[in-house]
Amino acid sequence: MSGPDISVVICVYTEDRWEDILAAVSSVRAQAYPALETLLVVDHNAALLDRLTKEYKEATDVRVLANAGPRGLSAGRNTGIAASYGEVIAFLDDDAVAERDWLRHFAAGYADPRVMAVGGRTEPIWASGRRPDWFPEEFDWVVGCTYRGLPRGRVKVRNVLGGNASFRRTAFDFAGGFATGIGRDGDRLPLGCEETELCIRLTRARPDAVLLIDDRAVIHHRVPEAREHFGYFRTRTYAEGLSKALVARSVGADKGLESERRYATRVLPAGVARGLRDAVLARRGGAGRAGAIVAGVLTAAGGYVVGSVRVRRGGVEYSVVGIEGGSR
């Protein structure tokens, strides 16, 4: 099958997701467009590193390695990039499974040499079996999934979403790796936006670069019961505001908030209107969805203000490193 060799990086950090990790790897192994390799990067957890090493000791297509940088998702991804051999590096969450044609759709996007990144669509698997009535689709990014308001089909975007994304290797030569100090760090405050910052940095380094989302490249992401509650929703939206302040500091507010302005001025007001209409029509959850959207906006804005103050005072540190390695 012609096309670029693709390495898949799965960053893992806890044995609590053991079965999810195995399922993620199995979904990569079942791809119609075979991956060159799967790299499991373990984030400073010796017991998990040892267990996974034993699990895949006979596998020729799976490598297990330790995060070589500071604790957190960004450094884990950078470790995987540096150790991989593929022309393209794809990232899959450790609690997600990819549909069979996931990599095939990614590979097709790279037929155009200008394309530096291709992302896909992430669908939630709710622990309770269905979406909570109050949870608005406009905020599915809270649980790491594709949200209402993103364009459909295969389209150009400002940034891809990190849990279901791929990058041409040369993108990291131009832009460096993921910034540490912005994204997730195990079970601490659920920050994000590291892929947004990287994508903006990439297009600044290469103005001709094209970034795509192809919504046929589908993964299914498990949403644990704890994340179906409003408390997590509030915490995650606040953390997003903190993260956006760091991104704005790194790449400037114009680019750092470009997509967010459209989202806040068009997508969210329409969501509130739908929720209120559903409430008037006595449909379940309408008022709750409208209220959650308003609350999400306010908590994210609060996080952004706090994050901006911290950045100005020098209370936040982040760094971008170059990626070495990656060739046979």
N, C-alpha and C positions, 0 to 999 in steps of 0.2 A: 504494500500500500504506500503510494507516494505521499510525500509531505514531510514536515519537520519531525525530528525525534523529540518526544516530549517526556521530560522528567516530571513526576508528580511529588510534591512536598506536602506532607501532613505533619503539622506540629501538634505534639501531645504533651500533657503535663500531669494527668492524674489517672490512677488506676480505677477510679470510679467510673471511667468511661471505657473500660476494657472491651466490653462487647461492641460498643460503638466503633472503637478503633479497628477491631477485626472486620467489622462490616464495611467500614470505609475502604480498607485495603482490598477486601474482596470485590467491591464495586469497581475499583481501578483495574484489578486483574481481569474483570469480565468485559472490559471495553472492546467495542467493535474495532476501534483504532487503538492498537496496543500501545501502552506506555513503554518507553525505553526502560524505566525503572521507577520504583516508589521509594521515597526516602521518608522514614519516620524520625523526626527530630524531637528528642525528649528534653523537656525544659527543667533541668536541674532536679531530677527525681531518680535517684540511683536504683530504687526498687523497681520502678517501671522500666528503666533502661535495661536492667538485667532480665526482667521477665519477657520483654519484647525481643531481646537478643536471642533468648532461648526459643521463643515461639517461631522465629523466622531464621534460625541458624542454618537450615537446609535450603532456604529460598535463594535463588539466583537473581530474582527480580525485585527483592526488597532489601533495603539496607537500613539499619538502625544506628543512629548516632546521637551524641549528646550535643545540646546547644553549646556552642563554643563562645557565646557572648554573655552579656548580662541577662538576668531572668526576664522573660517576656516574649510575646509573640513576634515582635519585629526582629529581635536577635535570632530567634529560632528560624524564621524565614531566611534571614541572611546566611545562617549556617547551611541551610538546605541548598540555597542558590550556589554557594561556594563549592559544595561537595558534589553537585549534580553534573551530569554530562550532556544533557539535552540541549538542543538549539532553542527550545521553548521550555519554560518552567511553569507548571500549573500548580495552583494551591487549592487544597480541599480541606474543609474543616474536619476535625477529628470526630464530630458527632453528626456527620452527614454522609449520605450515599449518593453516588452519581449514577444517572441513567446511562444506558449502554452506549449511546452516541455522544456522550459528553465531550470526549476528546476529539471525536471526528469533527464536530462543529468548531471547536477551537482551532484545529489544524487548518480547516478550510479558510478561516479568517486570515491566516498568514500567507496566503497566495499573493497578496498585495505586499510588496516589500516595505511599504510605508507603515504598515500596521505594526505597532509596538506592543499592544496589549489587547486581549480579548477576554471579556467576562461573560457570565451567563446568568440564568434565572435560578433563584433559590426559593423553594417552596417549603412552608413550615409543616412539620409533623407535630401537632399539639399533643402533649402528654394526656390531656383529658379527653382526647378524641375529636375535639372540634374547637374552632376559634371561640374564645370568650366573647359574649355578646357585646361587651363594652369596648373591645379592642379594635381600633380603627385600622383598616388596611393601609392607610397613609403612613402609619408608624410601624410597619412590619420590619423596618430596619432595626428597631429596638431589639428584636429577637434574631437579628442576622439574616433577614430574608428580603427578597425583592418587594418593594412597596409600591402602592398606587401612586402614580405620578411619573414613574420612570417610562421612557419611550419603549414601544414594542417593536419586535422584529430584530433585524440586524442594523444597528444605528451607531453613529458616532456619538461619543460621550466625553465629558470632561475627565471622568475617572471610573474605573471599574470597582467592584466591591470585593474585598479581599478574600472572603471565604469561598468564592467561586470565581477564580480569575486565573489568567495566564499572562506571561510576559515573554517577549523575545529576549534571549540572553543579552543581546547587545544593548537593551534598554538600561541594564544596570551598569554597563560600561559608560554610558552617557550621563546617567543621573546618580549613580551610587545606589546603595541599598535602602532598605526601609529604615526610617529614623527611629532610633530607640528613645524611649521617654515619652512617646505619644500614645502608642497602642496598648493592647491588653497585657496584663501581668498576672497570670493565674487567676485567683479569686479575689483580687483587690478591686478597687473601683473600676467598673467596666468602661474604660476609655476606648477610643477608636480613632478612625480617620487617618491611620498611618498610610493606607493605600491612596487616599485622596491626596495627601501631601506628596507622596511619591509620584503620582500621575501628573500633578501640576508641575513638579520639579522636572519631570521628564519632558513635558511639552515645552518648557522654557529652554531646556538644553537642546531639544530638537523640535523647532517650530513646525516642521513638516510631518511630525509623527501623528499617526492616526490611532485612536483608541476606540474600540468597539465593544458593544454589548450585543450578544446573539442570544435571544431568549429561548432558542431551541437547545442550548447547552444547559441542561437542567440538573440540579441536585436537590435532594430532599433533606432538610435540616431539622434535627430533633429539637423541640422546644420543651425543656423540663418544666415540671409543674410549678416550681418556684418562680419561673419567669412569666407565668400566666397571670400574676397578681399585679395590682396597681403599684405596690411598693417598689417592685423591680422596675416597672415602667418609669416611675418618677426618678429613680436613681440613675437609670440608663440615659434618660433624656438630659438630666443635669450633667452627667459625664460627657455627653456629646457636646454640650455647650463648652465645657472646659477644653475638650479636644479641638473644637473649631477655633478657639482662641489661639492655641498653639499653631495650628495650620496657618491662620492669618498672620501670625508672627513670622512664620517661616517663609511663606510665599506671597504675602500681601493680602489685604482684605478684599481687593477687587477680584482676584482669581479665587481666593480661599472661600469666598462666600457667594460666588457668582450663581451657582446652581441653587443654593439655599434661598436666595432672594425670590427666584421664580417659584420655588416650592412653597415659601411662606406667603407669597402674595396671590398665588393662583390655586395651587393644589389644596392647601389647607382650608382656605375659605370655602371652597367647593365641598370639601369633606364635612365641614361644620353644617353647611346648608343641607347636605344629604341626611346628616344625623337628625337635624331638627325636623326635616320633612318626614323621616321615618317615625319620629316621636309623635308628630301630629297624626300620622296614619296608624298609630298604635302598634308599630312594628317593634319587635324586641330589640333593646339595646340602643335605640336611636339617640336618646338623650345622653346616655353614657358615652357613646362614641363622640358626640359633639363636645361633651365636657372633657373627655380625655385629650382631644386635639388641642383645646384651649390650654389645658393644664400642661401638656407636652411642650407647647410653644413657650409658656411662661417659665417652666423649669429649665428648658434649654437656654433661654435668654438669660436667666439668672446665672447659669453655669458659665456662659460666655462672658458676662460682666466680671464674675469672680476670676475666671481664667485670665482675662485681659489685665486685671490688676496684678495678679501674680506674675505674669510675664513682664510687665513694666517694672516691677520691683525686683526682677531677677530671681524669683523664687522657684522657677521651673527650669530644668535642664533637659535638653534633648540633643542628639547628635546624629550625623549622617556619616556612614563609613563606606569606603570603597569595597567592592567585592573582588576577592582574589580566588583563583582556582577556576574550576568549571571546564577543564579540557582534559582529554585523555592523554 
